[in-house]
Amino acid sequence: LEAMNEGQVSIDGKTHKLAQPFFVIATQNPFEFEGTYFLPESQLDRFLMRLHLGYPSAEDEARVLDIEPARTKLGEISPVMTATDLLELQALVHQVRVDPALIEYIVRLATATRTNDQLQVGVSPRGSLALINAAKATAVLQQRDYVVPDDILSNVLPVFAQTFTGRIEVTA
């Protein structure tokens, strides 16, 4: 958790900064599997978002069976960007402008989760920060230096879902 939040690890009283970029990708098995337990909210809160990938298409699954990825050598995989490229993209995210009305919109969304009787625990301020950062990143990927409402809407479920142990759905 320290690595995810502070970008460092502490061992025997010594703090070690982690090389940048650093991020964690985790998988989660269904809760019903033996030995699988929900993470507490204080740990879920450290993840930016929760995504459900689902199953591959029949064609993709057939390709996986054909190439046997466990036997594929890593040397055959080429990077799509360098660490420097990623750091430059991350720096662009911090330059993206957000209108005060959109900040208020994010606050209202987070507050709604905290006052909803159907939810035991609402989104924390860390979740609101995650949503604004995801919206800014979406703007960068769309080659904009400002956030639009759709940047927030396209990220609200995956970002806020990381906080909840159950399933959430949005209805119009």
DAZI-V835187 format. One line per field, one symbol per residue. phi: phi as a letter, one per 20 degrees, with the letter a starting at -180 (. if undefined). A space follows every 10 residues. Layout:
phi->???
This chain:
phi->.fffedmbcd clmdecfefd fcbddcdcfg gffgndcfff gfegfeefbd ddemeffgff ffffffelgf effffeedfe beffgfffff ffgfefecfg ffffffffff fffedefedf cefegfffff ffffffffff femcdbedgf ffffdfffff ffeeeedccd df
